[in-house]
């Protein structure tokens, strides 16, 4: 039986030996971006990479995801290592494809880090000296976009939720998982290379339709009801609410108009909008959401339009687990100096890993190695070693800490964890967040 440090050394050596392989995985993912629930190529590709390790891979989970499971020497706790398949639209990015799709979200780095973790634990044989199980997930649809498209998938019965992890939770894929972990790429600026222990916003998603009355825009505008004016008023109403949002809640409301009318010489009668209402706590989100709904309804009322508000469960706020953060930090410090690691800084974005973190202990660090801001034309990976090789090593080493010597550390974390929600409470809450308001 090797010692814990000997197992870690073996994992590090195996990842180093397979560095080119892991980098090719990142490059292939980056070269084939796709939006959520459309990632067929990426899912097949990563399934092949996991299969090449001798793992049985279940494909087509949550529509376009996949999972590989590997057992240790004895039964014990289960740890999930996740990466995300989907990209975003940023048409001005130099690497965007013909549809404007690009991995300006860093998910190609995530998948590489997840695959690198698998290579380190499996190809080295280390997994067979641990007690428990590791599941490697390639998860679809983390970016909460294309709401109309995903609504159609729901109507067709292909999915139930907009987010991939939500879908996997609902379908029971995390029922036998005890601990989950993954990473996100981020540019921390200066000489900072990692962010650990961050909390993040959750949100509710909304599709809004303003329904007016068409009329000739030049000859008879007085006979119409301008739905675009209703939408513009609604946006101004939301802006008037911003001073009422508590600073501690980090409320963010950012609507976009997805349809502003049909043709320029007809008074717009069908105007559509999408928005999130983000916040740091569930109560804060619900309070801000009520104010946003009042603002939307008032815009419609002012011009005599009708309105339909479709609310969809978004993501829960991101929670961190101190014990997992500590393990990961100690492992990361073998590669990154302590002074280059930031701890506890808030992240105002959102991720569906927050949903998992309400149900089980979760580890979700942010790692550098990139330049530019997320989801913009300037985002790019500049240091592959930091972006996904080092995170793969640190996550694999953290798995060793959890499952070594009878998996005592994993059992301690599992037994001391207090769920923010049970799965049943979670699904009930998600159901309550799905509603339609018509006036």
N, C-alpha and C positions, 0 to 999 in steps of 0.2 A: 504494500500500500504506500503510494507516494504521499509526501506531506502536502499541505495546502499550497505552500510556496512552490514546490516542485510542479504541481499541477498547473499553477498559473504560468510558470516559466515555459512549460510545454505548450500551453495555449498561445502565448506570445510568439514563440518560435514558429508555430504552425501558421499563424496569421501572417507573420513576416515572410515565410516561405511561399505563401499564396497571395502576396500583395498584388502582383500583376493580375491575377485572376479576379480579385475583388475590385480592382480598378476598372477592369473590363466590364464587370457587372454594372458599376456606376455609369460608365460611358454608354453602354447599351440602353440602359433605362433612360438616360438623358436624351439619347438620340431618337427615342420613340415615345414622346409624351402623349398622354390622352387624358381627357377629363373623367370625372368620377362615373363609375358604372359603364365606362366605355373602354376599360383598360385591358382588353382581351390579349393583345400582344404581350404587354408587360407581365400579365399574370402567367401566361404560358411560359414565357422566358424564365421567370424566377422559379416556377415549378420545375423546369428542367434543371436549373442550377441546384436546387435542393435535392432533386431526384438523383443527381450525379454524386451526391454524398451517400447514396444508398438508402435514403429516406423514402418512405411511402408518403406521397403528397396527395391530399384531397383538394380537388379543384372545383371551381364553380360555387364556392361558399360566398354568401352575400353577393350573389350574382357574378362578380368578377374577381373574387379573392381566392386565396389558396392557403393551405396549412400543412405543415409537416410536423410529425410528432416523433420524439426519440426518448426512449426510456433509459434510466440509469441502471445501476446494478441491482438496486432494491426499490420497492415501492416507497413513495414518499410524496412530499408536496410537489405541486406543478408550477412551473414558471413559464410565462409567455414572453417572447421577444418579438416585437412588432416593427414592421416597416410599412410605409404607405405608398400606394401605386400611382395615385392620380397627380395631375399637373394643374396649372392654371392657364388662363388666357392673358397674354400680355403681348399684343400684336407688334409693339415697338421694340421688343427684345430682339437682339441680333440673332438669336438662335431659335426664334419662334418658327414653327412649321407653317404650312400653307393655311391652316385654320387659326393661326395665331397662338397655338398651344405651346407651352414651354415649362420646364421644371424650374421656374423662378420661385418655387416654394421649398426647394431643397429635398424633395421626397426621393429623388434618385440617390442622394447621399444616405437617407434613412435605410432604403432597401439594401444598399451596399453594406451599411453597418450591421443590419440584421443578418445578411448572408455571411458577412465576415465573422460574426458571433457564432453562427452555425458551423462554419468551416473550422473555427478555432476549437470548438467543443467536440465536434464529431470526427473530423479528419485526424485529430490528435489522439483520439481514443479516450480523452479525459472524461467524457460523459459516462463511460462505463465504470468509473471509479467514484461516481456521485450517487446520492440516494434521492430518487425522485424522478421527475420528468420535465422536459423542456419542449414547448410548442413554439414553432416559428411561423408567424402569420405575415402574409402579404395582404394588407387590408385596402379595399377600395374606398374611394369617395370620402376623403377627409375634408376636402374643400366643399363648403356648403354653397353650391352655385347651381345654375341651370334649374331653378326651382320648378319651372313649368315642365321641363323634360322629365325631371324626377317625379313630379306629380303624375305624369302619364304612366310611368313605370309602376307607381303605386296602384293606379286605376287598373292596370293590366295584371296586377297581382304578382309582379316580378320582385318587388321589394315592399317593405312596410315603412321603412324609415329613410330619411335623406342621407344619413351618415353611415359609413361602413361599419364602424364599431357598434353603433346602435343596432344595426341589423344583426350583427354577430351575437350581441348580448341577447336580443330577442329570440334568436333561433337556438340559443343554448350552448353556443361554442365556448362561452366563458364559465359555464356552470361548474366545471371541474378544474378551473384555473384558480390558483391561490394568490399569485403575485404577477404583475405585469410590468414590463419596462420597454422603453423606446427612447429615441432622442429626436430633437429637431435642430436644424441648422439655423444659425442666426449670426449676424454681424454685430459684435459687441463693441467694436471700435477700440482704438488705442492698442494696448498690449494685452487686452483681456481675451481669453480663449474659451471660457466656459461659464455657464450660468447654472447653478444648482439650487434647488429648493424654491423655485419660483411658483407663485400663484397666478392664475389667469382668469380672464372673464368667461362667463357663459353667455348664452343669448337665446332669444326666441326669433324664429324666422317668420316673415310675413310676405304674402302676395296681396296686392291691393288693386282693385279695379274700380275706376271712377266711370260711372255710366251717365252720359248726358243725352243730348238730342242733336242729331245732325241737321245742318241747314247750310245754305249757300253762304260762304264766309264773306262775300262782297255784297251780294244783293239783299240778303235777309239774315244777317247775324243775330238780329233781335228775336228771330223765331227759333233759334237753337239754344241749347244748354251746353256750355263749353266745359267739357270734362278736363281739359288741360288746365284751365283756370282753377278748377277745383283742386287739382293736384298741386299746382303752384302755391295756392293758399295753404294747403295742408303742409307743405314743406316749410313755409314761413311760420306756420303755427308750431311745428316741431322745434324750429329754431328759437321761438319765444319761450319754450319750456326749458331750454338748456340751463338757465340759471337756477332752476328748481331741482336739478339733479345733484344729490350729495356728492362731494368730491371723493369721499371714501369709496363710493360705489363704482367709480371709473366708468360711468355710463357713456356708451357710444351708440349713436343712431346715425345711419348713413344710407339714406334711400337713393335708389337710382330709378329713373323712368325707362322702362323697357319698351314701351309703346307710347308715342306722343300724339297719335292721330293716324289718319289714313292718307289723305292728300291735302295739300296746303289750302285749297279753296273750298274745303268743307269744314264747318265747325266740328272740332274733335268730339266724338261721342263715345269713344272707347279708349281710355287712357289707363295704362298699367304701370305698376311700380313694384319693386322688390326692396326689402330693407331688413336689417337686423335691429334688434334692441339688445345691446350688450350690457352686462353689469357684473360686479364682483360676487354678488350673492343672489340666491334665488329670489329672496324677498325684494332686493333692489331691482332685479329684472322685472318682476311682476308689477312693482310700483311704477317704474318708468314706462312699461308697456301700456298701462292704463292711460297715462298721459298722452302717449303717442296715438293711441286709438281715438282719444277725444279730439286730438289735433286733426286726424284724418277725417273724422266724421264732420267736424266743423267746417273743413274746407269744402266738402260736398254740400253741406247744408247751405252755405253762403250763396252758392250759385244755383241751388235747386237741383243738384245732381243726386243720383243714387250712388251707393257705394257697397262694395263687397270686400271684406277683409278676411283672408284665409290665413289663420295662424297655424304654424307648424312647429313641433318641438325642435328646438335647436340643440345646442350642446350645454352641458352643465359646467360650472366653473372648475378650473383646474386646481386640484389639491395636491399637496406634496406629502411625502412620508419621511419624517426625520431619520428613521433608522436606515431606510434604503438610500437616502441622500448621503448619509455618512459613509456607508459602505462604498458607494460609487466614488465619492470624493477621495477616499483613501486610495482606491485603485487608480483613479485618474491622475493623482499626484505622482505616480511613478513616471508619468510622461509630461505632465504640465505643472510648472511651479505653482505653489500655493498662492502666491501673490497675483497670479494671472487667472484665478478662479473667483468669480463673483457669486455671492450667495444672497438669496432672499429678495431679489429685485422683482417687482411686479411686471407681469406681461399682460398687456391689454388686449391682445389677440385671443383667439379661441381655438380649441381643438377638442375633438370628440374623445380624446384620452381622458378628459375631465369626467366623462360619464363612467369610464372604467374606474377612475380613482375614487368615485363615490361608493363603489361596490367592493373594492379590494385594495390592498396596498399597491401603490403605483410609483414608479420611478420615471421621471421625465425631464432629463437635463437638456439644456440648449448648448450646442457646441459650435465653435467658430470654424475657421477655415474658408470662409466666404467673404465676399465684398458686396457692397450695395445693400439696398433695403429689400426685404421680402416682397414678392409680387410686383417688382418693378423691372424696368428694362436694364437697370444697372446690376442686378443680382447675378453673381457668378461664383463658382467654386474656384479658389485660387491655391488652396493647400489641401490636396486629397488626404495626406497623412493625418492632418488634424480633423478634417471634415468627416472621415468615416473609418480610417484604419485605427486610429487611437480609440474612438468610441467603441468599435468592435472589440478591441482588447479589454477595455474597461468594463463593458457589459458582460463579456465572457468571464472575466475575473470575478465580477459581482455574483454571477450565477454559481461559480465555484464556492464563494463564501456562503451562499444561501444553502447549497445542497451538500456541502462537505460534512463528513463525520456524522452520518445519520440525519443530515439536514436540520441540525439543531437551530441554526440561525433563522432558517425559513419558518420553522415551527414557532419560534419565539415571536417573529413578526406577525405571522398569521394569527396566533392566539391572542396577541395583545391589540390587534387592530379592531377598531370600532367603526362599523359601516356607517356612512352618512345616510345610506338608503339600502334596504334589501332589494333584491331583484324585483320582487312583487311590488314594492313601493315605487320603485323606479318606473316600471311599466305602467303603473296606475297614474303616476305623475305625467308621463309622456302622453297618455291618453287624454288627460285633462288639458294639456297644452295644445291639443288639436281641436280647433273649432272654427266655425264660419260665422261672421257677423254680416248681416245684410240690412241695409236701411235705404 
